[in-house]
């Protein structure tokens, strides 16, 4: 959360392997989200979603947060924080409660979800998300909202996402060392789905593939609910490393070459195009063919997409994603990546960009901002949900005070 003249502000913080992004969003009167502050800084001290140098990444986070504060003219005190890494795992579970022919209430729904998530989890693991899929009452199945219905017993199917407790604690410690609190810890690609997917895609069945610098994260939706999540611990940094080794150029120059000139399909590159490549050890720069660069990049992207396809097929849901695949994240926006993915997946593929935001949209319309914008969408729903609960509690408290007054003869 951010403080500034009583505006409803929320903050999303995406600490990636390659970049740290801090966004400040304002919840408008029409319940729309407006981006009013953006902060970016190259990440140092992260590897495949995990912290490997606490001091370095703390400095990066501080700079990104300060930049966002300056642009938004506010003071950030807490953030909705994204988390990723190969330690993320998922499972689908069921729960059942008796309702004895009564009308289903919110308490019944809460109880059946609590039953479904009440599975033994080791001390090394932390439960991140409990995501309802559907409910059934007696013989009626695939109910999305059971409140108000009658029956004898109710069952719930839920999707559980867990993470390694020490990994979560380390990334929380980064934020706390910067003098901030963590409002909630959110699986990064769950957040990305909030910003790049449409409701129609979720209903029809879609796979979100978030391609970052250190990991590729997947979330599969079918019939409007999440059915599978996974993290593949390879991504864009492997492409950068290939370029650095084969072209014998420093990693920072290899990253620049990848971003500016690389293409994931060699047939899209003109054979006559050339690029200048910096050398190591003070040697003079060289001129190389851009087609040769594509020949280096294409096999690695092919391998990355093959890993995604293997994971999707392993989930048993490949035939249920009728809306296809939505690629997002910084590594997904390379020229030719979408076309190559369509060839490999044999299904529709589009590039996912953040949607449904106002304000500084031009700053965040890039797929690399999908997670950060999604964290704001998640935070807005969380804040609005808490406000509704608080208002309901206040009404009950107010009624209780009035009843007490009647009994005391003070009304």
SULMONOR-V691127 format. One record per residue. N is the residue number from 0. BURIAL is b if it has 9 or more other C-alpha atoms within 8 Angstrom, else e. D_FIRST is the distance of its C-alpha to the first C-alpha in Angstrom with 2 decimals. Layout:
# SULMONOR-V691127
N|BURIAL|D_FIRST, N|BURIAL|D_FIRST
This chain:
# SULMONOR-V691127
0|b|0.00, 1|b|3.79, 2|b|6.84, 3|b|9.94, 4|e|12.74, 5|e|11.28, 6|e|10.39, 7|e|8.45, 8|b|5.96, 9|b|4.56, 10|b|5.58, 11|b|8.84, 12|b|10.97, 13|b|14.66, 14|b|16.91, 15|b|20.31, 16|b|23.81, 17|b|24.45, 18|b|21.24, 19|b|17.63, 20|b|15.38, 21|b|11.84, 22|b|10.85, 23|b|8.58, 24|b|9.40, 25|b|10.10, 26|b|11.50, 27|b|14.92, 28|e|17.43, 29|e|19.40, 30|e|16.60, 31|b|16.72, 32|b|14.11, 33|b|14.43, 34|b|13.63, 35|b|13.28, 36|b|12.68, 37|b|14.49, 38|b|15.19, 39|b|18.04, 40|b|20.21, 41|e|23.09, 42|b|22.49, 43|b|24.80, 44|b|25.03, 45|b|24.29, 46|b|27.08, 47|b|27.05, 48|b|23.43, 49|b|24.04, 50|b|23.50, 51|e|26.85, 52|b|26.04, 53|b|23.11, 54|e|23.57, 55|b|23.95, 56|b|20.87, 57|b|18.77, 58|e|20.16, 59|b|19.42, 60|b|15.72, 61|b|15.56, 62|b|17.42, 63|b|15.42, 64|b|12.09, 65|b|14.16, 66|b|15.67, 67|b|12.56, 68|b|11.47, 69|b|15.09, 70|b|15.41, 71|b|12.46, 72|e|13.36, 73|b|10.05, 74|e|8.79, 75|b|6.17, 76|b|5.70, 77|b|4.67, 78|b|5.80, 79|b|8.13, 80|b|11.30, 81|b|14.72, 82|b|17.96, 83|b|21.58, 84|b|25.02, 85|b|28.44, 86|b|27.49, 87|b|25.71, 88|b|28.17, 89|b|28.59, 90|e|31.03, 91|b|31.98, 92|b|32.90, 93|b|34.51, 94|b|34.35, 95|b|36.67, 96|b|36.92, 97|e|39.72, 98|b|39.22, 99|e|42.93, 100|e|43.44, 101|e|40.67, 102|b|38.04, 103|b|34.90, 104|e|31.88, 105|e|28.19, 106|e|29.12, 107|b|31.76, 108|b|29.37, 109|e|26.97, 110|b|30.08, 111|b|31.53, 112|b|28.34, 113|b|28.17, 114|b|31.82, 115|b|31.29, 116|b|28.62, 117|e|30.64, 118|e|32.37, 119|e|32.95, 120|e|30.41, 121|e|31.41, 122|e|29.61, 123|e|28.88, 124|b|26.84, 125|b|23.45, 126|b|22.88, 127|b|19.93, 128|b|20.59, 129|b|23.14, 130|b|23.87, 131|b|26.61, 132|b|29.38, 133|b|31.93, 134|b|33.80, 135|b|37.51, 136|b|39.44, 137|b|43.00, 138|e|44.56, 139|e|41.97, 140|b|39.62, 141|e|36.68, 142|b|34.97, 143|e|31.41, 144|e|30.69, 145|b|33.18, 146|b|32.06, 147|e|35.14, 148|e|37.67, 149|b|40.47, 150|b|42.00, 151|b|43.09, 152|b|40.60, 153|b|37.35, 154|b|36.22, 155|b|32.94, 156|b|32.36, 157|b|29.02, 158|b|27.73, 159|b|26.29, 160|b|24.40, 161|b|24.56, 162|b|23.93, 163|b|25.48, 164|b|23.81, 165|e|24.57, 166|b|23.14, 167|b|19.84, 168|e|19.90, 169|b|20.72, 170|b|17.84, 171|b|15.41, 172|e|17.39, 173|b|16.80, 174|b|13.04, 175|b|13.84, 176|e|16.55, 177|b|14.25, 178|e|12.68, 179|b|9.40, 180|b|8.71, 181|b|9.09, 182|b|7.66, 183|e|10.83, 184|b|13.61, 185|b|15.17, 186|b|18.62, 187|b|18.35, 188|b|21.12, 189|b|20.00, 190|b|16.97, 191|b|19.56, 192|b|21.57, 193|b|18.91, 194|b|19.19, 195|b|22.92, 196|b|24.88, 197|e|26.51, 198|e|27.29, 199|e|30.97, 200|b|30.60, 201|b|28.93, 202|b|31.78, 203|b|34.50, 204|b|33.33, 205|b|31.48, 206|b|30.55, 207|b|27.47, 208|b|28.33, 209|b|25.51, 210|b|27.46, 211|b|25.62, 212|b|27.17, 213|b|27.71, 214|b|27.57, 215|b|28.33, 216|b|26.35, 217|b|27.80, 218|b|26.76, 219|b|29.61, 220|b|29.30, 221|b|32.42, 222|e|32.83, 223|b|29.15, 224|b|28.03, 225|b|27.29, 226|b|30.51, 227|b|30.12, 228|b|27.71, 229|b|28.89, 230|b|28.25, 231|b|31.09, 232|b|30.88, 233|b|32.41, 234|b|31.17, 235|b|31.23, 236|b|31.91, 237|b|35.24, 238|b|36.23, 239|b|35.43, 240|b|37.46, 241|b|40.37, 242|b|40.49, 243|b|40.41, 244|e|43.25, 245|e|45.49, 246|e|45.16, 247|b|45.16, 248|b|42.25, 249|b|39.28, 250|b|36.13, 251|e|34.12, 252|b|36.94, 253|b|37.18, 254|b|33.52, 255|e|34.26, 256|b|37.41, 257|b|35.69, 258|e|33.04, 259|e|35.57, 260|e|38.80, 261|b|38.61, 262|b|39.58, 263|b|39.55, 264|b|42.93, 265|b|45.84, 266|e|47.80, 267|e|45.23, 268|b|45.97, 269|e|48.89, 270|e|51.32, 271|e|51.87, 272|b|48.27, 273|b|47.76, 274|b|44.94, 275|e|45.04, 276|b|44.04, 277|b|43.43, 278|b|45.55, 279|e|45.03, 280|e|46.99, 281|e|47.57, 282|e|49.64, 283|e|49.75, 284|e|47.52, 285|e|49.13, 286|e|49.28, 287|b|48.53, 288|b|48.74, 289|b|45.56, 290|b|47.40, 291|e|47.73, 292|b|43.97, 293|b|43.55, 294|b|46.13, 295|b|43.96, 296|b|40.68, 297|b|42.03, 298|e|43.23, 299|b|39.90, 300|b|37.99, 301|b|40.75, 302|e|40.20, 303|b|36.42, 304|b|37.00, 305|b|39.78, 306|b|37.43, 307|b|35.03, 308|b|38.05, 309|e|39.31, 310|b|36.05, 311|b|36.01, 312|b|39.66, 313|e|39.14, 314|e|36.61, 315|e|39.40, 316|b|37.30, 317|e|38.66, 318|e|40.90, 319|b|38.15, 320|b|35.84, 321|e|37.74, 322|b|35.04, 323|b|35.32, 324|b|32.83, 325|b|29.75, 326|b|29.28, 327|b|26.00, 328|b|24.53, 329|b|25.94, 330|b|29.24, 331|b|29.97, 332|b|30.39, 333|b|33.64, 334|b|36.65, 335|b|38.74, 336|b|36.21, 337|b|35.92, 338|e|39.73, 339|b|40.35, 340|b|37.98, 341|b|39.88, 342|e|43.14, 343|b|42.01, 344|e|40.14, 345|e|42.69, 346|e|40.13, 347|e|38.00, 348|b|35.25, 349|e|32.76, 350|b|30.06, 351|b|26.60, 352|b|24.30, 353|b|20.86, 354|e|21.49, 355|e|20.18, 356|b|17.87, 357|b|18.55, 358|e|17.96, 359|b|18.48, 360|b|20.15, 361|e|22.94, 362|e|20.67, 363|b|19.37, 364|b|22.51, 365|b|23.75, 366|b|23.95, 367|b|22.35, 368|b|18.95, 369|b|19.42, 370|b|17.25, 371|b|14.22, 372|b|14.59, 373|b|15.26, 374|b|12.06, 375|b|10.37, 376|b|13.22, 377|b|12.80, 378|b|9.16, 379|b|10.51, 380|e|13.42, 381|e|11.68, 382|e|9.78, 383|e|13.16, 384|e|15.12, 385|e|13.57, 386|e|14.14, 387|e|17.67, 388|e|18.36, 389|e|17.28, 390|e|19.46, 391|e|22.29, 392|e|22.14, 393|e|22.24, 394|e|25.23, 395|e|27.01, 396|e|26.46, 397|e|27.78, 398|e|30.81, 399|e|31.45, 400|e|31.56, 401|b|34.00, 402|e|36.18, 403|e|36.29, 404|b|37.37, 405|b|40.11, 406|e|41.51, 407|e|41.47, 408|e|43.15, 409|e|40.38, 410|e|39.53
